Amino acid sequence: MSGGIILDHIVKTFPDRDSPVHAVQDVSLRIGEGEIYGIVGFSGAGKSTLVRCINLLERPTSGRVLIDKVELTALRPQALKAERRKIGMIFQQFNLFATRTVFENVAFPLKHTGLSKAQIAQKVTSLLKYVELENKASAYPSQLSGGQKQRVAIARALATDPKILLCDEATSALDPITTSSILKLLKKLNQETGITIVVITHQMQVVKELCHKVAVMEHGKVVEEGDVFDIFAWPKHPVTRNFVASAGNVEEEAAAAPADLNDRYLRLKYIGDSANDAVISQISRRFDADISILSGSIETIDGKSLGQLNVRVNADAGRLTAILDYLKDLRIEAEVIGGAGSAD
């Protein structure tokens, strides 16, 4: 690995009067240069602590952090300060100076860099133009929307020309439309500059829209990691499956269904258009089973198509097994969600 981020057996333990809190437990990750890498988990999973270990805002209890082959955890304070300038960071609550203008907020990291006032002004103006806020230079944070504040925070984080941008729940305080605009800005930034972006989030939609790879955390550990498409298509760990699963409708219908012992509820996942009405009707005829499509969707994740169908199948156990085997032959993944006759 020529560059990027290496987290090598990172442990972070916080002392506590009763018992220590093990926030991060032996996490090793390799994040490639120029990647957009997501770290997802429920509240308390350790994801925010982990990302703060990257720039040593939280110093690991043990383990190593390497950025472009430089071991940050081994550096003296002055050398570490210089390396940190290569890492920008944005937060959920923006962390802007309320008493400074937009221009002054973006200019703040450029103090003591040796740049002249004219050079700083030119750079800040260029950054504000990039985040589409050039007309807000003299405004104060209280005069901005949430999305505008986050754009200012992004511009400020870019002021020192970092190679890495850390985003700690950067869209959690924003509405869906504003979130989408910020994600588009981050994607544009990555495509045009090659900056490595690490995204901490509990929103799987953010991972789906933005990231190339993702790690899923639970109780301070990484329980699953891989390409975003693979994680969405074939989630293995129960926590990952909970994140990926669409909101309730099929499970709720299964739970409320009449007690027909032959009803089963399936979730079908497929690549591209390999599952469609023709396949469903073909199965119905071949196995003499009633199949109803409840809902369906197809999405593009990291440039590849992933589809899902939620269906109700009325078939006895033998025919259901035959149907599942047939779907497997078609390379369509079928998950039995439930039904009146299911074992659970």
N, C-alpha and C positions, 0 to 999 in steps of 0.2 A: 504494500500500500504506500504510494508515493507521498500522499499528503492527507488532509482531512483530520478527523478527530478519532482518537483512540481512548476509550475508557477501559482501563485494565483492572478488573477485580475491585471495583469501587465499593467501599463500605462507608456509610455515614451513620454514626450512632450519636444520639443526643442524650446527655446525662439527665436523669430524673430522680427525684427524691425517693420514689418507690421502686422503680425499675427503669433501666435505660430504654430509650425509644430507638428501635432499629429501623430508621427511615429508608435506607438503601442497603441491600444485602447482596454483596458479591455480584455486582452488575458489570458485565463486559460487553461493549458495543464497538463496532467499527462503522464510522460514518464517512462515506467517501466525499472527496472534494467535489463541490458543485451539486451535491444531492440536496433534496428537500426531505428531511427525515422527521417523521412524526413519532412522538412518545405519548401514548394514550393510556389512561387509567381512570378509575373512579377516584373520588376524593379520598385522600389519605394513602394512595398507592405508592407515593414516593417520587412521582414524576417531576414535580417542581424542585424538590431537593436535589434530584439528579442533575437537572439542567443547570442549577446554580453551582454544582461541582465542576462544570465544564470551564467556567471562568474563575473558579475558586472564590466566588462570593460565599460559598460554603466549602471549607477545606475538608476533603475526605478524611475520615478517621484512618483509613488505609486504602491502598491502591494507587494507581498512577493515571494522570491525565496528560495526554500528548496531543499537541496541535502542530501539524506539519512537522512531525518528528521531534519537536521540542517538548521536553517533559516539564510542564508547568509546575507540577508538584515538587520539583527539585530546585526551582529557581529561588534566588534571593529576592527580597521585596522590590528593589529597583528594577531588576530584570523582568520580574513578573508584571510590574506596572507597564513596561514597554510592550510586553506580549499581549496584555489585556486590551491594548488599543486596537488589536486586530479583531476583537470580538465586540459586536454591538448587541444591545439587548432592548427588547420592548416588553411592556407589562400589561396586565389586564386593566389597571387603573391609570395607565398612561405616564404617571410620575412627572408631569410637567411642573415648572415653576409658575405658580399662580400670579406672581407679581412681575413676571417678565413677559415681554411680547413674544409672539411666535418667532420672530427673527432672533431675538435674544436667546430663546430656548434652544434653537438649532445651533446657534453660534457658541453656546456654552462649552462643549467639548473641545473647541478649537483654541481655548485659552492656553497660553504657555506652550504653543506648538511652534512658535517662531514665525508664523504667518503674519503679514501686515494686515492692517484694518481693511485695506482695499481687497486683498486676497481673500480674507474671511467673508467680506460682503459679497464678493463674486461667487464664492463657494456656496454660501447660504442661499443666495438668490437662485442658483442653479438647482440646489436640492429642493427648494420650495416649488420650483417650476416642475420638477420631476414628480412630486407628489400632488401636483395640481392645486397648490395653495399659494401661488405667487401673489395673489391679491389679498392675502390675510397676514402679510408680514408684520403689520403694526397692530394686529388684534391681540387680545389677551385670551388665555385658555377659557375663561368663563364665557367668552363670546362665541365659542366654537361648539359644534355638535360632537358627539362621541366619535364618529368616524373621522372628523377633521382633526380631533385631538390625537387619534392614533396615527394619522398621516404625519402630523408634526413629530410625534415620537419616532416614527420610522426615519424621517429626515434627520432628526438629531442623532439617531443610532448610526446613520450612514456618514456622518460628518467626518469621521476619522478614517474613512475608506477601509472598513473592516473586511476581512475575508469570510467572517462567520457572523450570522445574525441569529440570536436566540430569541424565541418568541414564547413567553410564558403566559398561556391563556390569553393571548393578545386579542382575541375576538369574543371572549366570553361575555363582555359587558355590552356588546353591540347587537342590534337587531339583525335579522337574516339578510336584508338587502344590503345594509352597510357591511356586514361580515363578508358577503360575496365580493363587494368592491375592494375590500382590503386584501382578500385572498388573491384577486386578480392582480393587484399591485405587487404583492409578494412574488407571485409567479412571473410577472413581467421582470421584476428585479433580478430574479434567479436566471431567467433566460438571457437577459441582456448583459449581465455582469459576471455570471458564473459564481455568485456568492453562495456559500453553503448556508442552508437555513435549517435550524432545528426547532420544531414546533411542539410545544407542550399543550395538550388539550384533553378535554373529556368528551369532545364533540367528534364523533366518527365522520360526520359530514365534512368537517374541516379536513380530516385526513384524506377522505375520498376525493375532494376537489383539488387538493394542493400537493400532497406528498408523493414521493417515489417509493419510499420504504417506511415501515412502521414497526415499533416495538410496543408490546402491550405489557403493562406492569400491574402487579397485584402484590400487596403486602411487602413492598420494597424490592420485589424481584421481577425480572423480565420473564414472563411465562410463554411468550410467543413473539417471533420476529420474522420479517420477510418482506417481499415486494407487496405493495398495497393491493394490487390486483389479486395476488395469491391469497392474501389474508382475507379479502372479501369473498373470494370464490370458495376457499376451502379452510375456514377457520377451524382450529383443532381444540384449543383450550376453552373450557366453559365460559370464562370471562370474555374471551374474544367473540365467542358465539353470541353472547348477550349484547355486545357492542354492535355486532354486524346485523343481528336480527332486526327485521323491520318491525315497526310498532304493531303490537298485539293482534291485528284483526283476525288472522287465521286461528290463533290460539284461543281468542275470546269466543269465536264462533264454535270451535270444537268443544269448549267448556259448556256452552249454552245449548248444545245440540240435543235433539231428542235421542232417546236411548235405542238407536238402531245399531245392533251389534255388528253390522257389516259396514258401517260408515268409518272411514279413515280420512284424516286430513294430512295432506302432503305438501311439502315445500320443494319445488323443483328448481335447481340451479343449472344454468347452461351457459356455454360460451357462444356468443353470436346468436344466430337464429336457429340453433339446432333443436329448440323446442318451440312448437307453434300449434295452432289449431289442428293442422293435419296430423301431427303426431298424436295429439290427444284423441282425435276421432278414430285414428288407426288402432290405438290401444283399446278404446271402447269396443270396437268391432271384434278385434282379435281375441279379447278375453271376456267378452260379453259382460262388461262392467259399466255402470253409470258413472260418468266423470263430469263434474261441474267445475268450470274455472271461476274461482272467487275473485282473484285479482292478479295483476301481473305488471311487470315493468322491465325495462332494459336500460342500462346505464353505461356510460363510457367512463372507465377508470384507468387513468394513466395510459390513455390511447387505445385500450382494448374494451370490447363489449362484454358485459355480464348481464344476463337476464335472470328473472325469477318469476315463477308461476306458483300461486297458491291454489290448490285444487282439493275438492272433496271426491273421494272414490268410494263407491258402494260395491264391495266385493268381499267374498269370504276369504279366510286366511290363505288357502291354497292359491287362489287367483291373485291375491295381493302379492304374495311371494313371487309369482310368475311375472307380474307387472313390474315389480322392483328389479328383477333380474333383466327384464327386457330394457328398462330405462338405463340400467348400467351398461348394457351392450351398446346403447346409443350414446354413451358418455354423457348422460344427463344424471346429475346427482339428485337423489331423492331422499328427503328426510321425513320420517313419519312424525308429525307434530302431535297428533293425538286422535281421539275418536272414542265413541262409546264403548267399542270393544277392545281398546288398547289395554295392555297389561298394567299400565300405571294409572 
